[in-house]
Amino acid sequence: MAKILLVDDAAFMRKVIKDTLSKSGYTDLYEAVDGADAVQKFEELQPDLVIMDITMPNMDGLEALKAIRGKHSDANVVMCSAMGQESMVIEAVRSGAKDFIVKPFKADRVLKTVSTILGNP
């Protein structure tokens, strides 16, 4: 089963994604609270997929994306953004993000994105 790292400074948002993935059979789920934590946990866990918020304290998602992709060019990272963050989403995709999900999350969109990237049906 794929290892997925969920990164958001809001515990509620991590829980929403975790619950959505758990209900669909994903069990190897990990959490990080900001970009710096994400970079550290990526090194430890080597997850198959990272789902990461853009706007976070300490190190934002764009910085974390660049740090992760700088060492692991094949890393699968999906960015999460609120409406109105189009310029940050564009920068994230240019920096190597595989896709993005807009908040508030729609369960079917999250699951479609995850299964597409991980190669699941």
WOJO-V249769 format. One record per residue. N is the residue number from 1. RES is the residue in three letters. SS is DSSP state (~ for helix, > for strand, _ for the rest). OMEGA is omega in radians with two decimals (999 if undefined). D_LAST is the distance of its C-alpha to the last C-alpha in Angstrom with 1 decimal. Layout:
n:N res:RES ss:SS omega:OMEGA d_last:D_LAST
n:N res:RES ss:SS omega:OMEGA d_last:D_LAST
//
This chain:
n:1 res:MET ss:_ omega:-3.08 d_last:13.5
n:2 res:ALA ss:_ omega:3.03 d_last:13.5
n:3 res:LYS ss:> omega:-3.12 d_last:16.8
n:4 res:ILE ss:> omega:3.11 d_last:16.8
n:5 res:LEU ss:> omega:-3.13 d_last:20.3
n:6 res:LEU ss:> omega:-3.05 d_last:21.2
n:7 res:VAL ss:> omega:3.08 d_last:24.3
n:8 res:ASP ss:_ omega:3.12 d_last:26.5
n:9 res:ASP ss:_ omega:3.11 d_last:30.2
n:10 res:ALA ss:_ omega:-3.13 d_last:29.8
n:11 res:ALA ss:~ omega:-3.13 d_last:28.9
n:12 res:PHE ss:~ omega:-3.13 d_last:27.9
n:13 res:MET ss:~ omega:3.07 d_last:25.2
n:14 res:ARG ss:~ omega:-3.13 d_last:23.8
n:15 res:LYS ss:~ omega:3.14 d_last:23.9
n:16 res:VAL ss:~ omega:-3.13 d_last:22.1
n:17 res:ILE ss:~ omega:-3.13 d_last:19.1
n:18 res:LYS ss:~ omega:3.13 d_last:19.4
n:19 res:ASP ss:~ omega:3.12 d_last:19.6
n:20 res:THR ss:~ omega:-3.12 d_last:16.6
n:21 res:LEU ss:~ omega:3.13 d_last:14.4
n:22 res:SER ss:~ omega:-3.13 d_last:16.4
n:23 res:LYS ss:~ omega:3.13 d_last:15.8
n:24 res:SER ss:_ omega:3.02 d_last:12.0
n:25 res:GLY ss:_ omega:3.09 d_last:12.8
n:26 res:TYR ss:_ omega:-3.05 d_last:13.4
n:27 res:THR ss:_ omega:-3.07 d_last:16.9
n:28 res:ASP ss:> omega:-3.02 d_last:18.0
n:29 res:LEU ss:> omega:-3.11 d_last:19.1
n:30 res:TYR ss:> omega:-3.09 d_last:22.3
n:31 res:GLU ss:> omega:3.00 d_last:24.6
n:32 res:ALA ss:> omega:-3.00 d_last:27.0
n:33 res:VAL ss:_ omega:3.08 d_last:29.7
n:34 res:ASP ss:_ omega:-3.08 d_last:30.4
n:35 res:GLY ss:~ omega:-3.14 d_last:29.8
n:36 res:ALA ss:~ omega:3.09 d_last:32.2
n:37 res:ASP ss:~ omega:3.14 d_last:30.6
n:38 res:ALA ss:~ omega:-3.13 d_last:27.2
n:39 res:VAL ss:~ omega:3.13 d_last:28.6
n:40 res:GLN ss:~ omega:-3.11 d_last:30.3
n:41 res:LYS ss:~ omega:3.08 d_last:27.3
n:42 res:PHE ss:~ omega:3.14 d_last:25.1
n:43 res:GLU ss:~ omega:-3.13 d_last:27.8
n:44 res:GLU ss:~ omega:-2.94 d_last:27.9
n:45 res:LEU ss:~ omega:-3.03 d_last:24.2
n:46 res:GLN ss:_ omega:-3.08 d_last:22.6
n:47 res:PRO ss:_ omega:3.10 d_last:19.3
n:48 res:ASP ss:_ omega:-3.10 d_last:16.0
n:49 res:LEU ss:> omega:3.02 d_last:15.9
n:50 res:VAL ss:> omega:3.02 d_last:18.8
n:51 res:ILE ss:> omega:-2.93 d_last:18.9
n:52 res:MET ss:> omega:3.05 d_last:22.5
n:53 res:ASP ss:> omega:3.10 d_last:25.1
n:54 res:ILE ss:_ omega:-3.02 d_last:27.4
n:55 res:THR ss:_ omega:3.13 d_last:30.7
n:56 res:MET ss:_ omega:3.08 d_last:31.9
n:57 res:PRO ss:_ omega:3.10 d_last:35.3
n:58 res:ASN ss:_ omega:3.06 d_last:36.4
n:59 res:MET ss:_ omega:-3.10 d_last:33.8
n:60 res:ASP ss:_ omega:-3.07 d_last:31.6
n:61 res:GLY ss:~ omega:3.12 d_last:27.9
n:62 res:LEU ss:~ omega:3.11 d_last:28.9
n:63 res:GLU ss:~ omega:3.14 d_last:31.3
n:64 res:ALA ss:~ omega:3.09 d_last:28.8
n:65 res:LEU ss:~ omega:-3.12 d_last:26.2
n:66 res:LYS ss:~ omega:3.13 d_last:28.9
n:67 res:ALA ss:~ omega:-3.13 d_last:30.1
n:68 res:ILE ss:~ omega:-3.11 d_last:26.7
n:69 res:ARG ss:~ omega:3.09 d_last:25.8
n:70 res:GLY ss:~ omega:3.13 d_last:29.4
n:71 res:LYS ss:~ omega:-3.04 d_last:29.0
n:72 res:HIS ss:_ omega:-3.03 d_last:25.3
n:73 res:SER ss:_ omega:-3.14 d_last:24.5
n:74 res:ASP ss:_ omega:-3.11 d_last:20.9
n:75 res:ALA ss:_ omega:3.08 d_last:20.2
n:76 res:ASN ss:_ omega:-3.13 d_last:17.2
n:77 res:VAL ss:> omega:3.06 d_last:19.0
n:78 res:VAL ss:> omega:-3.13 d_last:18.1
n:79 res:MET ss:> omega:3.07 d_last:21.3
n:80 res:CYS ss:> omega:3.14 d_last:22.3
n:81 res:SER ss:> omega:3.01 d_last:25.2
n:82 res:ALA ss:> omega:3.06 d_last:27.4
n:83 res:MET ss:_ omega:3.10 d_last:28.5
n:84 res:GLY ss:_ omega:3.14 d_last:31.2
n:85 res:GLN ss:_ omega:-3.04 d_last:30.0
n:86 res:GLU ss:~ omega:-3.12 d_last:28.9
n:87 res:SER ss:~ omega:3.11 d_last:31.1
n:88 res:MET ss:~ omega:3.10 d_last:29.6
n:89 res:VAL ss:~ omega:3.12 d_last:26.0
n:90 res:ILE ss:~ omega:3.11 d_last:27.2
n:91 res:GLU ss:~ omega:3.14 d_last:28.8
n:92 res:ALA ss:~ omega:3.13 d_last:25.8
n:93 res:VAL ss:~ omega:3.09 d_last:23.7
n:94 res:ARG ss:~ omega:-3.12 d_last:26.7
n:95 res:SER ss:_ omega:3.02 d_last:26.8
n:96 res:GLY ss:_ omega:3.08 d_last:23.4
n:97 res:ALA ss:_ omega:-3.11 d_last:21.1
n:98 res:LYS ss:_ omega:-3.09 d_last:17.5
n:99 res:ASP ss:> omega:3.05 d_last:17.3
n:100 res:PHE ss:> omega:3.13 d_last:19.2
n:101 res:ILE ss:> omega:-3.13 d_last:19.0
n:102 res:VAL ss:> omega:3.04 d_last:22.1
n:103 res:LYS ss:> omega:-0.05 d_last:23.9
n:104 res:PRO ss:_ omega:-3.05 d_last:24.2
n:105 res:PHE ss:_ omega:2.95 d_last:20.5
n:106 res:LYS ss:_ omega:-3.03 d_last:18.5
n:107 res:ALA ss:~ omega:-3.10 d_last:15.9
n:108 res:ASP ss:~ omega:3.12 d_last:13.3
n:109 res:ARG ss:~ omega:3.11 d_last:14.0
n:110 res:VAL ss:~ omega:-3.09 d_last:13.8
n:111 res:LEU ss:~ omega:3.12 d_last:10.4
n:112 res:LYS ss:~ omega:3.14 d_last:9.0
n:113 res:THR ss:~ omega:-3.13 d_last:11.0
n:114 res:VAL ss:~ omega:-3.09 d_last:10.1
n:115 res:SER ss:~ omega:3.10 d_last:6.3
n:116 res:THR ss:~ omega:-3.09 d_last:7.4
n:117 res:ILE ss:~ omega:-3.12 d_last:10.2
n:118 res:LEU ss:~ omega:3.10 d_last:9.0
n:119 res:GLY ss:_ omega:3.09 d_last:6.6
n:120 res:ASN ss:_ omega:3.14 d_last:3.8
n:121 res:PRO ss:_ omega:999 d_last:0.0
//
